[in-house]
């Protein structure tokens, strides 16, 4: 059985299948262009959203398997990493890649995170 969570006409925010949950890329949708919000603050919002989606799927961050992080400015790596380090579970450290990209779906987004976890 496939469970789709928070779906719309285009996509699902999470899909649960065969003991795994796959999350769509999460961005801080509360960010506004020019609001001056730091990447650390955006990352904290994104990680909170991830917590919520993992809970809806019946799991949590201690069961993370992998994470891919996209930054529009790789020089903000330390800011993103500060929020990540404060959030990630020491018992559930996933594999992780961080990638610098030229743009995300909207110019106000500075970070996007995709995770996979066990249920």
C-alpha positions in Angstrom: 0.0 0.0 0.0 1.2 3.5 -0.8 0.2 6.4 1.5 0.4 9.9 0.1 0.5 12.8 2.6 -0.5 16.4 2.0 -1.1 16.0 -1.8 -2.2 18.6 -4.2 -2.7 18.6 -8.0 1.0 18.6 -8.6 2.7 16.5 -5.9 2.6 14.9 -2.4 4.7 16.4 0.4 5.5 12.8 1.6 5.0 9.3 0.3 5.1 6.2 2.6 5.9 2.9 1.0 7.4 -0.4 2.2 8.5 0.9 5.5 10.1 4.1 4.1 9.0 7.7 3.9 10.2 10.0 1.1 9.7 13.7 1.6 9.5 16.3 -1.2 12.0 19.1 -1.0 11.0 21.4 1.9 11.5 25.2 1.8 10.6 28.0 4.2 7.4 29.1 2.5 7.0 31.8 5.1 10.1 33.6 3.8 9.4 36.8 1.9 11.7 38.3 -0.7 14.0 40.9 1.0 12.8 40.0 4.6 16.5 39.6 5.7 15.8 36.2 7.3 19.1 34.3 7.7 19.7 30.9 6.2 19.9 29.6 9.8 16.4 30.8 10.4 15.1 29.5 7.1 16.7 26.1 7.9 15.1 26.0 11.3 11.6 26.5 9.7 12.3 23.8 7.1 13.5 21.3 9.8 10.3 22.0 11.8 8.2 21.3 8.7 10.2 18.0 8.2 9.4 17.1 11.8 5.7 17.6 11.1 5.7 15.5 7.9 7.7 12.7 9.6 5.1 12.7 12.4 2.2 12.4 9.9 4.1 9.4 8.4 4.4 7.8 11.8 8.1 8.3 12.3 10.6 10.9 13.4 14.1 12.4 12.8 15.8 9.6 14.8 15.0 7.3 11.8 16.5 9.5 9.1 18.4 7.6 6.4 19.5 10.3 4.0 19.3 14.1 3.5 20.2 16.3 0.5 20.5 20.0 1.2 20.4 22.6 -1.5 21.8 26.1 -0.8 21.6 29.1 -3.2 24.7 30.5 -1.6 27.2 27.9 -0.5 28.9 30.5 1.7 25.9 30.1 4.0 26.9 26.5 4.7 27.9 27.3 8.3 24.6 29.1 9.0 22.6 26.1 7.7 24.8 23.7 9.5 24.3 25.5 12.9 20.5 24.9 12.6 21.0 21.3 11.4 23.4 20.5 14.3 20.9 21.9 16.8 18.1 19.7 15.2 19.5 16.4 14.1 19.3 13.4 16.4 22.7 12.0 17.4 21.0 8.5 17.3 19.7 9.1 13.8 22.5 10.7 11.8 21.7 10.2 8.1 23.9 10.2 5.1 24.0 13.8 3.8 25.0 15.8 0.8 25.0 19.6 0.6 24.9 21.2 -2.9 25.3 24.7 -4.0 22.7 25.7 -6.7 22.1 28.8 -8.7 18.4 29.1 -7.8 15.4 27.3 -6.1 11.7 27.5 -7.1 11.4 31.1 -5.8 14.1 33.8 -5.2 13.2 34.1 -1.4 14.2 30.5 -0.8 17.8 30.1 0.2 17.7 26.5 1.4 15.8 23.3 0.4 16.0 20.0 2.2 15.0 16.5 1.0 15.0 13.6 3.4 14.2 9.9 3.4 13.5 8.0 6.6 12.4 4.6 7.9 8.9 4.3 9.4 
